Amino acid sequence: MTLELLQKYLYKVYSNDTCYPLCRENWHNNNPTLGHCAIVSLLVNDYFDGEIYKIKVDGISHYFNLIDNNIVDFTSNQFNKKINYNDKIKIDRLEILQDEDTVSRYKMLKMRLQLIIQDDEIHKCNLCGDMIEKFPNSKTVSVGKSNDIIILGEAPANNGWRKSGIAWYDVNHKLLPSGVILQKLLDEINLKIEDTYFLEAIKCYPKDRKYLNKCSENCKKYLFKQLEIIKPKVVLSLGDAATKSILNFKYKKFSDVVGKEFEINGYKVIPIYHPSPISPMSYKGNIGIFRNIKL
């Protein structure tokens, strides 16, 4: 990791929900660093040590880093002026972490940063060779508002969310039929599709279903690393292939495990029927499962 690379990754994960609450109504994609100085200074400190400092800019507290006597300020461009760093005050990172909202935003930004870094590793992987097609973007996780629940799919469709940019929506930004059913199920636990994280056991597009098992095996280390980063409470695995990729034992029939809870690495895995409308179990087979989910 270099400072330049860290700055590049951060630009991919800045968002309104990681912005300082009092700045959120002014946050937009054209000024993504707004309201992020405190938590970014913590992340820079995580990767490069050094010291954290605070100054006042137009009466507003602004945080930055000093590394080997060099000022590192990734969020200075939120201000339309040159910053005077002469009256800086050294700050202990523990002082910044006394605020619960700051801790929450810091953890969220750090998790998303780690996922983006992991995405780059996945995109460089060539274990599956000609069995798969890669997507033009390296995004393999659809980030939600809460990491309590992750929905785990089998593999990305060639015209699915990896191209539309939004899980469960097509390239025309229309909710897919399976997304309609999933939302009806999520209504039982008061969640929106956009609230949940979504990822798939296989990260690229398999050209033929006969490659599913091999591709799933090749992707397993990436899948478990992503789960380790996100730390969900519950993983809902969609169908047989996704369930086999995450459970650490073999079973005979999917019906033997569907709806049951399994403890894997500190989180619960609950296999469910895929919400595809072509499946007669997509809604009626899952509704009882969702009514019993406890977060």
C-alpha positions in Angstrom: 0.0 0.0 0.0 1.2 3.5 -0.8 -0.3 6.9 0.1 -1.3 7.4 -3.5 -3.1 4.0 -3.7 -4.9 4.6 -0.4 -6.2 7.9 -1.6 -7.4 6.3 -4.8 -9.2 3.6 -2.9 -10.8 6.1 -0.6 -12.4 8.0 -3.5 -14.3 4.8 -4.3 -15.8 4.5 -0.9 -16.7 8.0 0.3 -20.5 8.3 0.7 -23.2 10.3 2.4 -23.6 7.8 5.2 -19.9 8.0 6.2 -20.0 11.8 6.1 -20.1 13.8 9.4 -23.9 14.1 10.2 -24.0 17.9 10.3 -22.5 18.0 6.8 -24.7 15.3 5.1 -27.2 17.6 3.5 -24.3 19.3 1.7 -22.5 16.2 0.7 -22.5 15.2 -3.0 -20.3 13.2 -5.4 -18.6 16.4 -6.6 -17.3 17.0 -3.1 -16.9 13.5 -1.7 -14.3 14.2 1.0 -16.7 16.6 2.8 -17.2 15.6 6.4 -14.7 12.8 6.3 -11.5 14.3 7.7 -11.6 12.7 11.2 -12.2 9.1 10.0 -9.8 9.5 7.1 -7.0 10.6 9.4 -7.6 7.5 11.5 -7.4 5.3 8.4 -4.2 7.0 7.2 -2.8 6.4 10.7 -3.8 2.7 10.6 -1.8 2.2 7.4 1.2 4.6 7.8 1.4 5.5 11.6 2.6 9.0 12.0 0.6 11.5 14.0 -2.9 13.1 13.8 -3.3 16.8 14.1 -6.2 19.2 14.2 -6.6 22.8 13.1 -9.5 25.2 12.6 -10.6 26.2 9.1 -13.2 28.9 9.2 -14.0 27.9 12.7 -14.5 24.3 11.8 -12.3 21.5 13.2 -10.2 19.8 10.5 -8.1 16.7 11.0 -5.0 15.6 9.0 -1.8 13.5 9.3 1.9 14.2 9.7 4.1 11.4 8.4 7.9 11.8 8.6 7.3 15.6 9.0 5.2 15.7 5.8 1.6 16.9 5.9 -0.8 14.3 4.5 -4.3 15.8 4.1 -6.5 13.7 1.9 -9.6 15.8 2.6 -8.2 19.3 2.2 -10.0 19.7 -1.2 -13.4 20.0 0.6 -12.4 23.6 1.2 -12.2 26.2 -1.5 -9.1 27.8 -0.1 -5.5 27.2 0.8 -5.2 25.8 4.3 -2.8 27.3 6.9 -1.4 24.5 9.0 0.7 26.6 11.4 -1.6 26.5 14.4 -1.9 22.7 14.4 -2.6 20.7 17.6 -1.6 17.1 18.0 -4.5 14.8 18.8 -4.5 11.3 20.2 -6.6 8.9 18.1 -8.3 7.7 21.2 -9.7 11.2 21.7 -11.3 11.1 18.2 -12.7 7.6 19.0 -14.6 8.8 22.1 -17.5 9.8 19.9 -19.8 6.9 19.1 -20.9 8.3 15.7 -17.3 8.8 14.7 -16.5 5.2 15.7 -19.4 3.9 13.6 -18.5 5.9 10.5 -14.8 4.9 10.9 -15.6 1.2 11.0 -18.0 1.5 8.1 -15.5 3.4 5.9 -12.7 1.0 6.9 -14.8 -2.1 6.0 -15.7 -0.7 2.6 -12.1 0.2 2.0 -11.0 -3.3 2.8 -13.6 -4.7 0.5 -12.4 -2.5 -2.4 -8.9 -3.6 -1.8 -10.1 -7.2 -1.8 -12.0 -6.5 -5.1 -8.7 -5.5 -6.8 -7.2 -8.9 -5.7 -10.1 -10.8 -7.1 -10.0 -8.9 -10.4 -6.4 -9.9 -10.8 -7.1 -13.6 -10.1 -6.7 -15.9 -13.1 -7.3 -19.3 -11.5 -10.4 -20.0 -13.5 -8.8 -19.2 -16.9 -11.1 -19.6 -19.8 -14.0 -21.0 -17.7 -15.2 -17.4 -16.9 -15.6 -13.9 -18.2 -14.6 -11.0 -16.1 -16.7 -7.8 -15.8 -15.4 -4.4 -16.8 -15.7 -3.3 -13.1 -14.1 -5.1 -10.2 -16.9 -4.5 -7.8 -18.0 -7.9 -6.3 -19.9 -6.7 -3.2 -23.1 -4.7 -3.2 -22.9 -2.5 -0.1 -26.0 -2.0 2.1 -26.9 0.3 5.0 -26.4 -2.5 7.5 -24.1 -5.4 7.6 -26.4 -7.5 9.8 -27.6 -9.5 6.9 -25.7 -10.7 3.8 -27.5 -12.3 1.0 -25.2 -14.8 -0.8 -25.9 -15.8 -4.4 -24.5 -18.5 -6.5 -22.8 -16.6 -9.4 -23.3 -13.3 -11.2 -25.4 -13.3 -14.4 -23.8 -11.9 -17.5 -26.5 -9.1 -17.6 -27.0 -8.7 -13.9 -26.0 -6.3 -11.2 -22.3 -6.4 -12.0 -23.3 -4.4 -15.1 -26.3 -2.4 -13.8 -24.3 -1.4 -10.7 -27.3 -2.2 -8.4 -28.0 -5.6 -6.9 -31.4 -7.0 -7.9 -31.9 -4.4 -10.6 -31.4 -4.8 -14.4 -29.3 -2.6 -16.6 -32.4 -0.4 -17.1 -32.5 0.1 -13.3 -35.8 -1.9 -13.1 -36.3 -4.3 -10.1 -35.9 -7.8 -11.3 -38.8 -10.3 -10.7 -36.6 -12.2 -8.2 -36.0 -8.9 -6.5 -39.7 -8.3 -6.2 -40.2 -11.6 -4.3 -37.1 -11.0 -2.2 -38.4 -7.6 -1.1 -41.7 -9.2 -0.1 -39.8 -11.6 2.1 -37.6 -8.8 3.6 -40.7 -6.9 4.5 -41.2 -9.6 7.2 -38.1 -8.3 9.0 -38.5 -4.6 8.1 -35.6 -4.4 5.7 -35.3 -3.0 2.1 -33.2 -4.7 -0.5 -30.9 -1.6 -0.4 -30.3 -2.2 3.3 -28.7 -5.6 2.9 -25.2 -6.6 1.6 -25.2 -8.9 -1.4 -22.3 -11.0 -2.8 -21.9 -14.2 -4.7 -19.9 -17.4 -4.1 -18.4 -17.1 -7.6 -17.0 -13.7 -8.4 -16.9 -13.8 -12.2 -19.3 -15.0 -14.8 -19.0 -18.8 -15.5 -19.4 -19.5 -19.2 -21.0 -22.9 -18.5 -22.8 -24.3 -15.4 -20.4 -27.3 -15.5 -17.7 -25.0 -14.2 -19.7 -23.9 -11.1 -18.0 -26.3 -8.7 -14.5 -25.6 -9.8 -15.1 -21.8 -9.9 -16.7 -21.9 -6.5 -13.7 -23.8 -5.1 -11.3 -21.2 -6.6 -13.3 -18.3 -5.1 -13.8 -19.8 -1.6 -10.8 -18.0 -0.1 -12.1 -14.6 -1.4 -15.6 -15.4 -0.2 -14.5 -16.1 3.3 -12.2 -13.1 3.4 -15.2 -10.9 2.4 -17.3 -12.4 5.2 -14.4 -11.9 7.6 -14.3 -8.2 6.7 -18.1 -7.6 6.8 -18.8 -9.6 9.9 -22.5 -10.2 9.4 -24.9 -11.6 11.9 -26.8 -13.7 9.4 -25.9 -15.0 5.9 -28.9 -16.1 3.7 -27.6 -18.5 1.1 -29.7 -18.7 -2.0 -30.2 -22.2 -3.2 -28.0 -25.3 -3.3 -24.8 -24.1 -5.0 -24.4 -21.0 -2.8 -25.1 -23.1 0.3 -22.5 -25.7 -0.6 -19.9 -22.9 -1.0 -20.3 -21.8 2.6 -21.3 -24.8 4.7 -18.3 -26.8 6.1 -20.0 -30.1 5.6 -21.7 -32.1 2.9 -25.4 -32.9 2.8 -27.5 -35.1 0.5 -30.5 -32.9 -0.4 -30.9 -29.2 -0.2 -34.3 -29.7 1.5 -32.3 -31.3 4.4 -30.7 -27.9 5.3 -33.1 -25.3 4.0 -34.4 -23.0 6.7 -32.0 -24.4 9.4 -29.4 -22.4 11.2 -25.7 -23.3 11.1 -22.9 -21.5 13.0 -20.0 -20.7 10.7 -17.1 -18.5 11.9 -19.3 -16.6 14.4 -22.2 -15.9 12.1 -25.5 -17.8 11.3 -25.9 -19.3 7.9 -29.6 -19.9 6.9 -30.1 -21.6 3.5 -33.2 -20.4 1.7 -34.8 -21.2 -1.7 -33.8 -18.8 -4.5 -36.5 -16.1 -4.9 -36.7 -16.7 -8.6 -40.3 -16.7 -9.8 -39.7 -19.9 -11.7 -39.4 -21.7 -8.4 -42.6 -22.7 -6.7 -40.8 -22.4 -3.3 -39.5 -18.9 -3.9 -42.1 -17.3 -1.7 -44.2 -19.9 0.0 -41.1 -22.0 0.9 -39.3 -19.0 2.4 -42.0 -17.0 4.1 -41.9 -19.1 7.3 -38.1 -18.9 7.4 -38.1 -15.1 7.2 -40.7 -14.8 9.9 -38.4 -16.7 12.3 -35.2 -14.7 11.6 -33.8 -13.1 14.7 -31.2 -10.4 14.4 
